[in-house]
Amino acid sequence: MNYSISPGYNSFPVNSNSDMWVGPWPQYGQYRHLENPDGLDQIRQDFAAIRGLGFNSIRLITELKRYNTPPCTTGQGSYCHPCNGVIGNSVFSFDWFLSGWNQNISLNAKNNKCYAIQAPYDLPSNPQMAIFLQMLEDVIEVADREDLRVILLTADGFDLFRGGFGQPNQTAVDDYKAFLKVMTGYLATNTAIMAYDLDNEPNYKDNDNDLWNRKKNEVCDFSGQLYDAIKEQSDTNHLITIGLGHAGTTRTWDPGVMKTDFVSLHIYPEPQWQYDYGVNIQEDVMQHAIDRMMDQIYWASTYLERPWILEETGFTSSDDSGSWDCGTFGDYSDLNAFMQDLLPIIRDCGPSGYAWWGFQDSFENGYTPPDCSLQVPPGQANLDHSRRSWAFLMSGDPDPTWGYNLLMKQPACSTLQTFPWTATAPCSINPPNTVTLSDHYYDPYLNHISNPGLTGAVTGTCRDSEGRPIAGAVIAAANYLYTEQDPSDGDIFHYYWTHTFSDSNGDYVLVPFNYHTPGLNEFITQVRVTAPGYKTVEEGTLQGQPVSANIQFTLPGATPKYASTVTQTVLSTETISEQAWARVNFEGTNEIYGSMTVRARESIEIKEGFFAMNGCVFDAGIQAVWPDCNDYSGFRHSSHENSNELNYQENNNEIVLLVDSRSNSVTVRCFPNPATRQVSVVVPEYGPDMRYLLKLLSMEGQLILEEEMKNEMQILDLISIQAGAYLIRIETSDMNWCLPVYIVK
């Protein structure tokens, strides 16, 4: 569950912890925490309600944002940040409104009450940093007491990755690194924290700041710098992620090139009221939007090849009370139907978890939807119901006796609380292997229905630099759309974006659409293509002429695989490197005559078909593997990408198998394999004048057992060893052998 908190002032300026308190986000309920010293207790009640709904974790949002400079100039009135004119340069601070609702004018943030955290951030010399971290720790402790784990959004804002004052973007990253080192160092031993989320939807912020074409190598580099700053200097205990958008964000903020421990996507139903086929039938429009969302879940699970969670999703709903329905996705029964569709997909189709956007319907200011006249309660003008109705709890202050059940949207909450997470079933999303326009995975907006002749359609194939097809490429098209014909003004056009995915052969079909006047000037002016781990390429311009009807795309780069399978023979003249983000598995017959290096983060599995010839070198090691930020065509090893020799010297988990050309091939075997209680290891050429050291290693290289061999056959006791895959290693003064062994219980 996503949950936002807000600070408030007891007195100003803030010089100690007693000068500031924290409570729920002001827009929950009816600004229910304002000037309330019991804010932590209200948060506790909210956390208990979240746990009661069946959630086991929260994504904690502090609303702390980084600004290069206060975001206004003289004359913008109440919209000025409270730090405007008070400080210069960059600052971490809270949005002006978070403390701006305070009824006490002397404490109102809009009255120039600036709470600024500025560099240097080191403790204890920076009191504002210390107060903020103590406040944050108090909230995390409350979550821990309610048995909730925390994904902490460390900061937000348009300027986390954007330089200010004419400085390059790297200056912002350097400032954020310094901030993160202090924050994560302070929280390094906190066991309630599950992960740090380093930003919220940076891709959308880039679009708002003329950075829509940010290069992937910069995204790769910046995410790697933040990751290393935390993992190597302050906190090795917690996971790291960055909250991204939907599949289309792969164009710039590509999880395939980012250095994170897992991927976090934000995918919602996105109804296209003006353009979607069946635009006049709300049920059809919403079902199409839900279908597109489910297809993106399938795409992420199939083609990201990384652990991932659905970090944000939601469905706006109302109680079906007349005009209040304007702008929402449906009523409470529709919300329940959405949950009944979504939860099995989360369980069966690949995500490691999900989080709902919005704890409680809010009173957030917004805009009135263009297609209806929104009626609002007296005194609450300019509220957009579609933006305030994302939650499972209805708006309003809690019942004085903590009657949250009275506020829950039924029956969706009951569906959530009773869903059988332990049951399993095959994933219900299974698009065809080849382009089939009747399947919404390949024609997400069902444009072929309104354009059955496929007028203006664009077809083609996506391949990598070696000519291999790329399945799961994301292909987006700018569709020039005719809207009306006015004799006085002439024809009116504008463009909208549609998308599709490539099939198993790399093939795609883009179908343009013109609902308003079918058959009139449907055409596509620009096509953008990308895939996880590949560069983005494009053809055409937004407001140009139609692109070619057939476009063959070549995407430079090679996808950094999550798991790699080796089936090859390495010739004596070859030097081969095989690497994967998580694991490398040897399958079938693997004969090594030359030199082979293998690296993976989690495991390397060598099976019975493996054979290493005299004189070959086989080097396998457990090590973090990340994409190369320069061109995505290779890999880099942790922070030592330019020195394999240095890597070997510093990697204590390295596993090396060397077959010495000075001796004959020696057959070392173990049985039974798999084993349960014990395993016998046999070295036929065992000699009493040579010392043989027998080791049992995990696939990560951790030493489990070690003993000296006394005879040609030695029995290892496995009773206390957990089930799993292991390596048996036999060492002498000049020879090493490795054998895989599988323990089952």
C-alpha positions in Angstrom: 0.0 0.0 0.0 1.3 3.5 -0.9 1.1 5.8 2.1 2.0 9.4 2.5 3.0 11.3 5.6 3.3 15.1 6.2 5.3 17.1 8.7 4.0 20.1 10.7 5.4 22.8 12.9 4.8 23.1 16.6 7.0 26.2 16.5 9.2 28.0 14.0 12.1 28.1 13.4 12.6 24.4 13.8 15.6 23.8 16.0 14.8 20.5 17.8 12.5 17.4 17.4 9.9 19.0 19.6 9.4 21.8 17.1 8.1 19.4 14.5 5.5 16.7 14.4 4.3 14.2 11.8 0.9 13.0 10.7 -1.0 11.5 7.8 -1.0 13.3 4.5 -3.3 16.4 4.8 -5.5 15.3 1.9 -6.5 12.0 3.6 -9.9 12.5 5.2 -10.8 16.2 5.8 -7.3 17.5 6.7 -7.8 15.5 9.8 -4.3 15.8 11.2 -3.9 19.6 11.1 -2.3 21.0 14.3 -2.8 17.6 15.9 0.0 16.5 18.2 -1.2 12.9 18.0 -0.2 12.5 14.4 1.9 9.3 15.1 -1.1 7.7 16.7 -3.3 8.5 13.7 -0.6 7.0 11.5 -0.6 3.9 13.7 -4.4 3.5 13.2 -3.9 3.8 9.5 -1.2 1.2 9.5 -3.4 -1.2 11.5 -6.2 -0.7 8.9 -3.7 -1.4 6.1 -2.6 -4.6 7.8 -6.2 -5.5 8.3 -6.8 -5.2 4.6 -4.2 -7.9 4.0 -1.2 -5.8 3.0 2.2 -6.8 4.5 4.2 -3.7 3.5 3.9 0.0 2.7 5.6 2.3 0.3 6.3 5.2 2.5 6.2 8.6 0.8 7.5 11.6 2.8 6.9 14.3 0.1 10.5 15.4 0.5 11.6 16.9 -2.8 14.9 18.2 -4.2 14.8 21.7 -5.7 17.6 23.4 -7.6 16.1 26.6 -6.5 12.7 27.5 -5.0 10.2 27.0 -7.9 8.7 30.5 -8.3 9.5 34.1 -8.8 8.1 37.2 -7.2 4.4 37.7 -8.1 3.3 34.0 -8.1 1.7 34.5 -4.7 0.6 31.5 -2.6 2.2 29.1 -5.0 5.7 30.1 -4.1 7.7 27.6 -2.2 8.2 28.9 1.4 12.0 28.9 0.9 11.7 31.4 -2.0 13.9 34.3 -1.2 15.2 32.7 2.0 17.8 30.4 0.5 19.6 29.9 -2.7 21.1 27.0 -4.6 19.7 23.4 -4.2 17.6 22.3 -1.2 15.7 19.3 0.0 12.3 20.5 1.3 8.6 19.7 1.5 6.0 21.0 -0.9 4.7 24.3 0.2 1.2 23.0 0.8 2.1 20.2 3.3 2.4 22.6 6.1 0.6 25.4 4.4 -2.8 24.3 5.6 -2.0 25.2 9.2 -4.8 27.5 10.6 -2.2 29.2 12.8 -0.9 31.9 10.5 2.4 32.2 12.4 3.1 28.5 11.6 1.7 28.5 8.0 4.4 27.4 5.6 3.0 29.8 3.0 3.9 32.6 5.4 7.6 32.1 4.4 8.2 29.3 6.9 11.1 27.6 5.2 12.2 24.1 6.3 15.4 23.5 4.2 17.9 20.6 4.3 21.0 21.7 2.6 24.5 20.3 2.1 26.7 19.3 3.8 24.2 16.7 5.2 26.5 15.0 7.7 25.3 14.4 11.2 25.1 15.8 13.8 26.3 19.1 12.3 23.1 19.4 10.2 20.2 19.8 12.6 17.5 19.8 9.9 18.7 16.5 8.5 18.9 15.0 12.0 15.3 16.1 12.8 14.0 14.8 9.5 15.7 11.4 10.0 14.4 11.1 13.6 10.9 11.8 12.4 11.2 9.3 9.6 12.6 6.7 12.0 9.6 7.2 14.3 7.2 6.5 11.5 9.1 3.3 10.4 9.0 2.1 14.0 5.2 2.4 14.1 5.1 0.4 10.8 7.3 -2.3 12.4 5.0 -2.5 15.5 2.0 -3.1 13.1 4.0 -5.9 11.3 4.5 -3.9 8.1 7.7 -3.8 6.1 8.7 -0.5 4.4 9.8 0.4 0.9 11.1 4.0 1.6 10.8 6.6 -1.2 14.0 8.4 -0.2 13.2 11.7 -2.1 11.2 13.0 -5.1 11.0 16.1 -7.2 11.8 17.3 -10.7 15.4 18.1 -9.8 16.8 14.8 -8.5 18.5 14.1 -11.9 18.5 17.6 -13.4 21.2 20.2 -12.8 20.4 23.8 -12.0 22.0 27.2 -12.4 23.5 26.2 -15.7 25.2 23.2 -14.1 25.2 19.7 -15.7 22.9 17.0 -14.5 25.8 15.3 -12.8 25.8 18.1 -10.2 22.3 17.1 -9.1 23.4 13.4 -8.9 26.4 14.3 -6.8 24.2 16.2 -4.4 21.7 13.4 -4.1 24.5 10.8 -3.5 25.8 12.9 -0.6 22.2 13.1 0.8 21.7 9.3 0.4 24.9 8.3 2.0 23.8 10.1 5.2 20.2 8.9 5.1 21.0 5.2 4.3 23.9 5.1 6.7 21.5 6.3 9.5 19.0 3.6 8.6 21.4 0.8 7.7 20.5 -1.4 10.6 16.8 -0.8 10.5 15.2 -4.2 10.0 11.7 -2.8 9.2 13.0 -1.4 5.9 12.8 -3.8 2.9 14.1 -1.5 0.2 15.0 2.1 -0.8 13.1 3.6 -3.7 15.3 6.3 -5.1 12.8 8.2 -7.2 9.1 8.3 -8.2 8.5 8.1 -12.0 11.5 10.1 -13.2 10.5 9.3 -16.8 7.4 11.5 -16.5 9.3 14.3 -14.9 11.8 14.3 -17.7 8.9 14.7 -20.2 7.8 17.8 -18.2 11.3 19.3 -18.2 12.4 18.9 -21.9 14.4 15.9 -21.0 12.1 13.4 -22.9 15.1 12.3 -25.0 17.5 11.6 -22.0 19.9 8.9 -23.2 19.8 5.4 -21.7 23.6 5.5 -21.0 23.0 8.5 -18.7 20.2 6.6 -16.9 22.5 3.6 -16.6 25.3 5.7 -15.3 23.3 7.8 -12.8 21.4 4.8 -11.3 24.8 3.0 -11.0 26.4 5.9 -9.1 23.5 6.0 -6.6 23.6 2.2 -6.2 27.3 2.2 -5.6 27.2 5.2 -3.2 24.8 3.3 -1.0 26.1 -0.3 -1.3 29.8 0.5 -1.1 29.8 3.4 1.4 26.8 3.3 3.7 24.3 0.4 3.6 24.7 -3.2 2.3 21.7 -4.5 4.1 18.8 -3.2 2.0 17.6 -3.6 -1.5 17.4 -0.7 -4.0 14.8 0.1 -6.7 13.5 3.1 -8.6 9.7 3.6 -9.2 9.1 3.7 -13.0 6.0 4.0 -15.2 4.5 1.6 -17.7 6.2 -0.4 -20.5 6.7 2.8 -22.6 9.1 4.3 -20.1 11.6 1.7 -21.4 12.4 4.3 -24.1 14.6 6.2 -21.6 14.4 4.9 -18.0 15.0 1.3 -19.0 15.0 -1.2 -16.2 17.2 -3.4 -18.5 20.1 -0.9 -18.1 19.6 0.3 -14.6 21.5 -0.8 -11.6 18.8 -1.8 -9.1 18.1 -5.0 -7.2 14.6 -5.3 -8.5 12.3 -3.4 -10.9 9.3 -1.3 -9.7 6.6 -0.5 -12.3 3.5 1.7 -12.1 0.8 0.4 -14.4 -2.8 1.6 -14.3 -5.8 1.1 -16.5 -5.6 4.1 -18.8 -9.0 4.7 -20.5 -8.8 6.7 -23.8 -12.2 8.4 -23.7 -11.8 10.3 -26.9 -10.0 7.6 -29.0 -10.8 4.2 -27.7 -13.1 2.0 -29.9 -16.6 2.0 -28.5 -15.9 5.4 -27.0 -19.6 5.9 -26.1 -19.8 2.7 -24.1 -18.0 3.2 -20.8 -17.9 -0.5 -20.0 -16.0 -1.2 -23.2 -13.6 1.6 -22.8 -12.7 0.5 -19.3 -12.4 -3.2 -20.3 -10.0 -2.2 -23.1 -8.0 -0.2 -20.6 -7.8 -3.2 -18.1 -6.8 -5.5 -21.0 -3.9 -3.2 -21.9 -2.8 -3.1 -18.3 -2.8 -6.9 -18.0 -0.8 -7.2 -21.2 1.9 -5.0 -19.8 2.1 -7.2 -16.7 2.6 -10.2 -19.1 5.2 -8.2 -21.0 7.2 -7.2 -17.9 7.2 -10.8 -16.6 8.3 -12.2 -19.9 10.9 -9.7 -21.2 12.4 -7.8 -18.3 14.1 -11.0 -17.0 14.4 -9.3 -13.6 12.5 -9.6 -10.4 9.8 -6.9 -10.4 6.8 -5.6 -8.5 3.8 -3.7 -9.5 4.6 -0.8 -7.2 1.6 1.3 -8.1 -1.8 0.5 -9.5 -5.4 1.6 -8.8 -9.0 2.0 -9.9 -11.1 5.1 -9.2 -14.6 4.2 -7.9 -17.6 5.9 -6.4 -20.8 4.9 -4.7 -22.8 5.4 -7.9 -24.5 8.6 -6.5 -25.4 10.4 -9.7 -23.2 13.2 -10.7 -20.4 12.1 -8.4 -19.6 9.3 -11.0 -18.1 11.9 -13.4 -14.6 11.0 -14.2 -14.4 7.7 -12.3 -13.7 4.3 -13.7 -16.8 2.7 -12.1 -18.7 2.1 -8.9 -17.8 -0.2 -6.0 -19.0 -3.3 -7.8 -16.7 -2.4 -10.7 -13.8 -2.0 -8.3 -14.5 -5.4 -6.9 -14.6 -6.9 -10.4 -11.2 -5.3 -11.2 -9.7 -6.8 -8.0 -11.1 -10.2 -8.9 -9.3 -9.9 -12.3 -6.1 -8.4 -11.0 -5.2 -10.5 -7.9 -4.9 -13.8 -9.8 -2.7 -12.1 -12.4 -0.4 -10.8 -9.7 -0.3 -14.3 -8.1 0.2 -16.4 -11.3 1.8 -14.2 -13.9 5.2 -13.1 -12.6 5.2 -10.0 -10.3 6.8 -10.5 -6.9 4.2 -8.3 -5.3 2.0 -5.3 -5.8 1.0 -2.0 -4.0 -2.2 -0.1 -4.3 -2.1 3.7 -4.9 -3.9 5.6 -2.3 -4.8 4.6 1.3 -7.9 6.7 1.6 -9.9 8.8 -0.9 -8.4 12.3 -0.7 -9.5 15.9 -1.1 -6.7 16.6 -3.5 -7.3 19.6 -5.8 -7.5 18.7 -9.4 -9.2 19.5 -12.7 -12.7 18.9 -13.9 -12.9 16.2 -16.6 -13.6 17.7 -20.0 -16.5 15.5 -20.9 -18.9 16.3 -18.0 -19.8 19.0 -15.5 -18.7 17.9 -12.1 -20.9 18.8 -9.2 -19.1 19.1 -5.8 -20.2 19.6 -2.2 -20.5 23.2 -1.0 -17.2 24.7 -0.1 -15.2 22.1 -2.0 -15.0 23.6 -5.5 -12.6 22.5 -8.2 -12.2 18.9 -7.0 -11.9 16.2 -9.5 -13.5 13.0 -8.3 -11.4 10.8 -10.6 -8.3 11.9 -8.8 -9.5 11.6 -5.3 -11.2 8.2 -5.4 -8.3 5.7 -5.8 -8.5 4.1 -2.4 -10.2 1.3 -0.6 -11.3 3.6 2.2 -13.9 6.3 1.6 -13.0 9.9 2.4 -13.8 11.5 5.7 -12.3 11.5 9.1 -12.1 8.2 11.0 -14.9 7.3 13.3 -14.1 8.5 16.9 -14.2 4.9 18.0 -11.9 3.9 15.1 -14.7 2.5 12.9 -12.6 2.0 9.7 -14.9 -0.9 8.7 -17.7 1.6 8.2 -15.6 3.4 5.7 -14.3 0.5 3.6 -15.5 0.1 0.1 -17.3 -3.3 -0.1 -17.2 -5.9 -1.5 -13.7 -5.1 -2.9 -12.2 -5.1 0.6 -13.6 -8.5 1.3 -12.2 -9.8 -1.9 -8.8 -8.5 -0.9 -8.9 -9.8 2.6 -9.9 -13.4 1.6 -8.0 -13.9 -1.6 -6.2 -17.3 -1.7 -2.6 -16.2 -2.3 -1.2 -19.7 -1.6 -3.3 -21.3 -4.4 -1.7 -21.4 -7.8 -3.0 -21.6 -11.4 -1.5 -21.1 -14.9 -1.2 -17.5 -16.0 -4.4 -16.6 -17.8 -2.5 -14.1 -20.1 -1.1 -16.0 -23.1 -0.9 -14.0 -26.3 -0.1 -15.8 -29.6 3.5 -16.2 -30.6 2.9 -14.3 -33.8 1.1 -11.0 -34.6 -2.6 -11.5 -34.3 -4.5 -8.3 -34.5 -7.6 -9.7 -32.9 -5.6 -10.2 -29.7 -5.3 -6.9 -27.9 -1.7 -7.6 -27.0 -0.7 -6.8 -30.6 -3.4 -4.2 -31.2 -4.0 -2.7 -27.8 -6.6 -0.1 -28.9 -8.3 -2.6 -31.3 -7.8 -0.1 -34.1 -8.3 -2.8 -36.7 -12.0 -2.7 -35.9 -12.4 0.9 -36.9 -9.8 0.5 -39.7 -10.5 -3.0 -41.1 -8.6 -2.2 -44.3 -5.5 -1.3 -42.2 -5.2 2.0 -44.1 -1.9 3.6 -43.2 -0.6 0.6 -41.3 3.1 0.2 -40.7 4.7 -3.3 -40.5 8.3 -4.4 -39.9 10.7 -6.4 -37.9 12.9 -5.6 -34.9 16.4 -7.2 -34.8 19.6 -6.8 -32.8 22.9 -5.9 -34.3 23.6 -9.5 -35.2 20.4 -10.0 -37.1 18.5 -11.9 -34.4 14.8 -11.1 -33.8 13.9 -9.2 -30.7 10.7 -10.4 -29.1 8.9 -8.0 -26.8 10.2 -4.8 -28.3 8.0 -1.8 -27.5 6.9 0.0 -30.7 5.1 3.4 -30.3 3.6 5.4 -33.1 2.4 9.0 -33.4 -1.0 8.7 -35.2 -2.1 11.9 -36.9 -5.8 12.1 -36.1 -8.4 14.1 -38.1 -10.9 15.6 -35.7 -13.2 17.9 -37.7 -13.7 19.9 -40.8 -14.6 23.6 -40.4 -15.1 25.6 -43.6 -13.9 28.7 -41.9 -10.8 27.2 -40.2 -10.0 24.3 -42.4 -9.3 20.8 -41.4 -8.1 20.2 -37.8 -5.7 17.5 -36.9 -3.7 16.5 -33.9 -1.7 13.3 -33.0 -2.0 10.7 -30.3 0.3 7.8 -29.4 -0.5 4.2 -29.8 1.8 1.2 -29.2 2.3 -2.5 -29.8 4.8 -5.3 -29.0 6.9 -7.4 -31.4 6.2 -11.1 -31.6 8.6 -14.1 -31.2 9.9 -13.4 -34.8 10.5 -9.7 -34.0 7.5 -8.7 -36.3 5.1 -5.9 -35.5 2.0 -4.2 -37.0 1.0 -0.7 -36.1 -2.6 0.2 -37.1 -3.6 3.9 -37.2 -7.1 4.9 -36.1 -9.5 7.8 -36.8 -12.7 7.4 -34.8 -14.1 10.7 -35.7 -14.0 10.3 -39.5 -13.0 6.8 -40.5 -11.3 6.6 -43.8 -10.0 10.1 -43.8 -6.2 10.6 -43.6 -5.3 7.9 -41.1 -1.5 7.8 -41.1 1.5 7.5 -38.8 4.2 10.2 -38.8 6.7 8.8 -36.3 7.7 5.4 -34.9 9.9 4.9 -31.8 11.2 1.4 -31.0 13.1 0.1 -27.9 13.5 -3.0 -25.8 14.9 -3.7 -22.4 18.7 -3.4 -22.7 18.7 -1.9 -26.2 19.1 1.6 -27.5 16.0 3.5 -28.7 15.7 4.2 -32.4 13.0 6.2 -34.3 11.8 7.0 -37.8 9.9 10.1 -38.9 8.9 13.3 -37.0 5.8 14.1 -35.0 4.1 16.5 -37.4 5.7 15.3 -40.6 4.7 13.2 -43.5 3.6 9.5 -43.2 6.4 7.1 -42.6 7.1 4.2 -44.8 4.6 1.3 -44.8 7.4 -1.2 -43.9 10.3 -0.3 -41.5 13.0 -2.7 -40.5 14.6 -1.7 -37.2 18.0 -2.7 -35.9 18.5 -2.0 -32.2 22.2 -1.8 -31.1 23.0 -3.5 -27.9 22.5 -6.9 -26.4 20.0 -7.7 -23.7 21.7 -8.4 -20.3 20.0 -11.7 -19.6 18.6 -12.5 -16.2 19.5 -16.2 -16.6 21.8 -17.7 -19.2 22.0 -21.3 -20.5 25.3 -22.7 -21.9 25.1 -25.6 -24.3 28.3 -24.9 -26.4 31.7 -26.5 -26.9 34.7 -24.2 -26.3 37.4 -24.9 -28.9 41.1 -24.9 -28.0 41.5 -21.7 -29.9 38.6 -19.9 -28.2 38.3 -17.6 -25.2 34.7 -17.4 -24.2 33.0 -15.2 -21.5 29.4 -16.1 -20.3 27.7 -13.8 -17.9 24.2 -13.2 -16.6 22.4 -10.9 -14.0 21.4 -13.8 -11.8 22.5 -17.3 -12.8 24.3 -19.4 -15.5 23.2 -23.0 -16.0 25.2 -25.6 -18.1 22.9 -27.9 -20.0 23.6 -31.0 -22.1 27.2 -31.7 -23.1 29.6 -28.9 -22.4 33.2 -29.6 -23.5 35.9 -27.1 -22.6 39.1 -27.3 -24.6 40.0 -23.6 -24.6 39.4 -20.9 -22.0 36.1 -20.0 -20.5 35.1 -17.4 -17.8 31.7 -17.5 -16.2 30.2 -14.8 -13.9 26.7 -14.6 -12.3 25.3 -12.9 -9.3 23.4 -15.8 -7.7 24.5 -19.2 -9.0 26.4 -21.2 -11.6 25.1 -24.7 -12.1 27.4 -27.3 -13.6 25.8 -30.7 -14.5 27.1 -34.1 -15.4 27.6 -33.3 -19.1 30.4 -31.0 -18.3 33.9 -32.0 -19.4 37.2 -30.0 -19.1 40.1 -31.2 -21.3 43.7 -31.2 -20.2 45.2 -27.8 -20.7 41.9 -25.8 -20.6 41.1 -23.1 -18.1 37.6 -22.8 -16.7 37.1 -19.9 -14.3 33.7 -19.5 -12.6 32.9 -16.8 -10.0 29.9 -15.3 -8.2 29.9 -11.6 -8.8 27.4 -8.8 -9.6 27.0 -8.3 -13.3 25.6 -5.1 -14.7 25.1 -3.6 -18.2 27.9 -1.5 -19.7 26.7 2.1 -19.6 28.6 3.1 -22.7 26.9 1.1 -25.4 25.0 -1.8 -23.7 26.9 -4.2 -25.9 28.8 -5.8 -22.9 28.8 -6.1 -19.2 30.6 -4.5 -16.4 31.6 -6.3 -13.2 30.6 -4.4 -10.1 32.7 -1.2 -9.9 35.8 -2.9 -11.3 34.6 -3.2 -14.9 38.0 -2.3 -16.4 40.2 -4.7 -14.5 39.5 -8.4 -14.5 42.8 -9.0 -12.7 41.7 -6.7 -9.9 38.4 -8.4 -9.9 40.0 -11.8 -9.3 42.2 -10.5 -6.6 39.4 -8.9 -4.6 36.7 -11.5 -5.2 36.8 -13.9 -2.2 33.8 -15.9 -3.5 35.6 -17.0 -6.7 35.3 -20.6 -7.8 38.1 -21.8 -10.1 38.5 -25.2 -11.9 41.9 -25.7 -13.5 42.8 -28.9 -15.3 46.6 -29.2 -15.4 48.1 -30.3 -18.7 51.1 -32.0 -16.9 48.9 -34.9 -15.8 46.4 -37.2 -17.3 42.7 -36.6 -17.1 41.4 -37.7 -13.7 37.8 -38.9 -13.3 36.4 -37.6 -9.9 32.9 -38.7 -9.1 30.3 -38.5 -6.3 27.3 -40.6 -5.5 24.4 -40.8 -5.0 23.5 -37.6 -6.8 21.0 -36.2 -5.8 21.8 -37.1 -2.2 19.8 -37.0 1.0 21.8 -38.0 4.2 25.3 -38.5 2.8 27.4 -38.5 -0.4 30.5 -40.5 -1.3 33.3 -38.8 -3.1 35.8 -40.9 -5.1 39.3 -39.9 -6.4 40.6 -43.0 -8.2 44.2 -41.8 -8.4 44.3 -40.9 -4.7 47.8 -41.2 -3.3 48.7 -41.2 0.4 51.7 -39.0 -0.3 49.6 -36.1 -1.5 47.2 -34.0 0.6 43.6 -33.9 -0.7 41.3 -31.2 0.8 37.6 -31.9 0.4 35.2 -28.9 0.5 31.5 -28.5 0.1 30.6 -25.0 -1.2 27.3 -23.2 -1.9 26.8 -22.0 -5.4 27.7 -18.5 -4.1 31.1 -19.9 -3.1 30.4 -20.0 0.7 32.3 -22.7 2.5 29.8 -25.2 4.1 32.1 -28.2 5.0 35.8 -28.8 4.9 37.8 -32.0 5.7 40.9 -33.8 4.6 40.5 -37.0 2.5 41.9 -40.1 4.2 41.2 -42.7 1.5 40.3 -43.0 -2.1 36.6 -42.7 -1.1 35.4 -40.2 1.5 31.8 -40.0 2.8 30.4 -36.5 3.6 27.6 -36.3 6.2 24.7 -34.1 4.9 22.2 -34.5 7.6 22.5 -30.9 8.8 22.8 -29.4 5.3 19.8 -27.7 3.7 18.4 -28.9 0.4 19.7 -27.2 -2.7 22.5 -27.2 -5.3 26.2 -27.3 -4.1 29.7 -27.8 -5.4 32.1 -30.4 -4.2 35.7 -29.1 -4.6 38.8 -31.3 -4.2 42.1 -29.4 -3.8 45.7 -30.5 -4.0 48.9 -28.5 -4.2 48.7 -28.3 -8.0 45.2 -29.6 -9.0 41.6 -28.7 -8.4 38.4 -30.5 -9.3 34.7 -29.4 -8.9 31.6 -31.5 -9.1 27.9 -30.4 -8.7 25.9 -32.2 -6.0 22.2 -31.8 -5.3 20.8 -32.3 -1.8 17.1 -33.2 -1.4 15.2 -33.7 1.8 
